[in-house]
Amino acid sequence: MAFLITHFYEGGTADQYQAVLDAAHPSGGLPAGQTYHAAGPTDGGWLIIAVWDSEASFDTFVNDVLMPALQTTTGGFAGPPQQRTAEISNLLTA
């Protein structure tokens, strides 16, 4: 089942986002299992929204790619995000 995550980084900036994106995402594409990615500034910080083909794909990415990348990345977000997740019950596309 498709899986949605949102990450809000209080005080986050475009430069911090780009540092994490460069470290954790393949150049010009999405990680395996991610089908949608959007991000941008919002009141008080930076918001990231991603759709995954499953919660298992998201968990694999976090454990095998994102967390190791964050340990060696400089210039990224200062702390963990406020996270919300949901199993997607309705997904419309253009």
Disulfide bonds with the S-S distance in Angstrom:
none
